[in-house]
Amino acid sequence: MPVAKTYESFPQCGEPFKESGRMYVLVETPKGEKKVRWYSDTEYQRMYPSEEVPDLMDFDARYAFGFREPGYITIYRGDITEFAEEHHEFFWHNLTFNYYTPSHIQVPPLPEGIEAIKLKWEEVQDHDNRMKPHEEVIKYLATNNLSPMSGGISKFQGEVGTWIETEVTVEKKKTSQNHFGEKRAFRLVDSEGNVYIWETSAKDFETNMVLHLKMKVKEHKEIDGEECTIVWYCKEI
């Protein structure tokens, strides 16, 4: 889907996005970034009946996704959503990276509990200056403990009441007190970016530990817009 001819020569600053039922994209103009319509092929041909729809296969993916000099973007581990929406002028957003910042943008001081991580273009680059498929990037982020903690990556796993077995990384631990003593809630992430929540008083693990667990699915629950699998009766294999 192309933009109007007026903006065809300007670099695109990120992926197209939907707003009020229409598609838009940011382009870099001499006066700064501007939001313009991202037309369907049908809309474009209606506007310019004598023109062919432009071939968009040669766009610079590195630039479009914000990997400008020195060639990285900043992704965030933690619940960045509220802060990013409040300071939306500093953030871009897509399904793969959730809220993130191109290398040329400096954000205000981050809230406590949010970790900024630099992701280099070479880590996600595919052939012909394109980015690897979404699933490959998500797996790379999860395998290297870089996964953002929200953004719709995770999917519900297993059926409620059944057992599942997988290798997970302890991404976060939260400790609280109850009538029986200390209770810990672990946020676990597998290699595909799926999130599991396990609350227990019997076990304790440090963050970044890798565990091979057999666990029973207690519940499927959406937390902050993210599909999480709540598990219990977890056993190390």
C-alpha positions in Angstrom: 0.0 0.0 0.0 1.5 3.3 -1.1 1.4 6.9 0.1 0.4 10.0 -1.9 2.8 11.0 -4.7 3.7 14.1 -2.7 5.4 11.9 -0.1 6.7 9.0 -2.1 10.3 10.3 -2.1 10.4 10.7 1.7 11.8 7.9 3.9 9.3 6.1 6.0 9.8 6.2 9.8 8.3 3.0 11.0 5.5 0.6 10.1 2.1 1.7 9.0 -0.5 1.9 11.7 -4.2 2.1 12.0 -5.9 5.1 13.5 -9.7 5.8 13.5 -10.2 3.0 11.0 -7.6 4.3 8.5 -4.0 3.4 7.8 -1.2 5.9 8.3 2.6 6.0 8.2 5.2 8.5 9.4 7.5 10.0 6.8 10.6 12.1 7.3 10.1 15.5 5.6 12.6 18.5 5.6 10.4 20.0 8.4 10.4 16.8 10.5 8.3 13.7 10.8 4.7 13.9 9.4 1.8 11.5 9.6 0.3 10.7 6.2 -2.2 8.3 4.8 -1.1 4.8 3.8 -3.5 4.0 1.0 -4.6 0.6 -0.3 -3.9 -0.2 -3.9 -7.5 0.5 -4.7 -7.5 3.9 -3.1 -4.2 4.8 -4.8 -5.6 3.9 -8.2 -8.7 5.9 -7.6 -6.6 8.9 -6.8 -4.2 8.4 -9.7 -6.1 6.4 -12.4 -3.4 6.8 -15.0 -0.6 5.7 -12.6 0.7 2.3 -11.7 0.8 1.4 -8.0 4.5 1.9 -7.0 6.7 -1.1 -6.2 7.4 -0.9 -2.5 9.8 -3.8 -2.4 12.9 -1.6 -2.3 12.2 0.4 0.9 14.9 0.7 3.5 13.6 -1.6 6.3 16.5 -0.6 8.6 15.5 3.1 8.4 11.7 2.4 8.4 12.0 0.5 11.7 14.1 3.2 13.3 17.5 1.6 13.2 19.3 4.8 12.3 22.9 5.7 13.0 24.5 4.2 15.1 22.2 1.4 14.1 20.1 0.3 17.0 16.6 0.8 18.6 15.8 0.8 22.3 13.3 -1.8 23.5 12.0 -2.0 27.0 11.5 -4.7 29.6 8.8 -4.0 32.0 5.3 -2.6 31.9 6.1 0.4 29.7 2.6 0.8 28.2 1.2 3.6 30.5 4.4 5.6 30.4 4.8 5.2 26.6 1.2 6.3 26.0 1.7 9.3 28.2 4.8 10.2 26.3 3.7 9.0 22.9 5.9 11.5 21.0 9.0 9.6 22.1 7.8 6.0 21.2 7.0 3.9 18.2 5.0 0.8 18.4 4.6 -2.5 16.6 3.7 -6.1 17.4 7.3 -7.4 17.4 8.9 -4.8 19.8 5.8 -3.4 21.6 6.7 0.2 22.5 10.2 1.1 21.4 12.4 4.1 20.6 14.5 4.7 17.5 18.1 5.5 18.0 17.7 9.2 17.2 15.1 9.8 20.0 16.0 10.5 23.6 13.2 9.6 26.1 12.6 11.2 29.6 13.8 9.4 32.7 12.1 5.9 32.9 9.9 4.8 35.8 11.3 2.4 38.3 11.2 -1.2 37.1 11.6 -0.4 33.4 14.8 -1.6 31.8 16.1 -0.1 28.5 17.8 -2.5 26.1 19.7 -1.6 22.9 18.9 -3.9 20.0 21.2 -3.7 17.0 20.0 -4.0 13.4 22.5 -6.8 12.8 20.7 -8.9 15.4 17.4 -8.9 13.4 18.6 -8.3 9.9 17.6 -10.7 7.1 18.8 -10.7 3.5 18.3 -7.7 1.1 18.4 -5.3 4.0 15.1 -6.6 5.4 14.1 -7.6 8.9 13.7 -11.3 9.8 10.1 -12.6 10.0 8.2 -11.7 13.2 8.4 -15.2 14.6 12.2 -15.4 14.2 12.7 -12.1 15.9 10.4 -13.0 18.8 12.3 -16.3 19.3 15.6 -14.5 19.2 14.4 -12.0 21.8 13.1 -14.7 24.1 16.2 -16.9 23.8 18.4 -14.0 24.7 16.2 -12.8 27.5 15.3 -9.6 25.7 11.6 -10.1 25.4 9.4 -7.1 26.2 7.0 -7.9 29.0 3.9 -6.8 27.2 2.7 -6.2 23.7 0.6 -9.2 22.6 3.5 -11.6 21.9 2.4 -14.3 24.4 -0.4 -16.8 23.5 -2.4 -19.1 25.8 -0.7 -22.5 26.2 -2.4 -25.9 26.7 -5.9 -26.6 27.9 -7.1 -25.7 31.4 -6.7 -28.8 33.6 -4.0 -30.4 31.4 -0.3 -30.8 31.9 2.3 -29.1 29.7 6.1 -29.4 29.6 8.6 -26.8 28.4 11.8 -25.0 29.1 11.3 -21.5 30.5 13.4 -18.5 31.7 12.6 -16.8 35.0 12.0 -13.2 33.8 10.7 -11.7 36.9 10.1 -12.5 40.6 7.7 -10.7 43.0 7.7 -11.6 46.7 4.8 -10.9 49.1 3.6 -12.0 52.5 0.5 -14.0 53.4 -0.9 -15.9 56.4 1.4 -18.8 55.6 4.6 -16.8 55.2 6.4 -15.6 52.1 4.9 -16.2 48.7 6.6 -15.7 45.3 5.1 -15.0 41.9 7.3 -15.9 39.0 6.9 -14.7 35.5 8.3 -17.3 33.1 8.9 -17.0 29.4 9.5 -19.8 26.9 11.5 -19.5 23.6 8.5 -18.4 21.7 7.8 -15.5 24.0 4.8 -17.1 25.7 4.3 -16.1 29.4 3.5 -18.3 32.3 2.6 -17.1 35.9 3.4 -19.4 38.8 2.7 -18.5 42.4 4.3 -20.7 45.1 5.6 -20.6 48.7 7.6 -23.8 48.3 10.2 -22.8 45.6 12.5 -19.9 45.0 14.5 -19.1 41.9 16.6 -16.2 40.7 15.8 -14.2 37.6 17.4 -15.3 34.4 17.5 -19.0 35.6 16.5 -21.5 32.9 14.1 -24.2 34.1 12.6 -27.3 32.5 9.2 -27.6 34.0 6.2 -29.9 33.9 3.2 -27.8 35.0 -0.6 -27.9 35.1 -2.6 -25.2 33.4 -4.8 -23.6 36.1 -6.2 -20.7 34.1 -5.9 -18.6 31.0 -5.9 -14.9 31.9 -5.2 -11.7 30.0 -3.0 -9.4 32.0 -2.3 -5.8 30.8 -3.4 -6.9 27.3 -1.1 -10.0 27.2 -2.3 -13.6 27.1 -0.8 -15.4 30.2 -1.0 -19.0 31.2 -1.5 -19.4 34.9 0.1 -22.6 36.1 0.5 -24.6 39.4 1.8 -28.0 40.6 5.1 -27.2 38.7 7.8 -29.8 38.8 11.4 -29.5 37.7 12.3 -32.1 35.1 
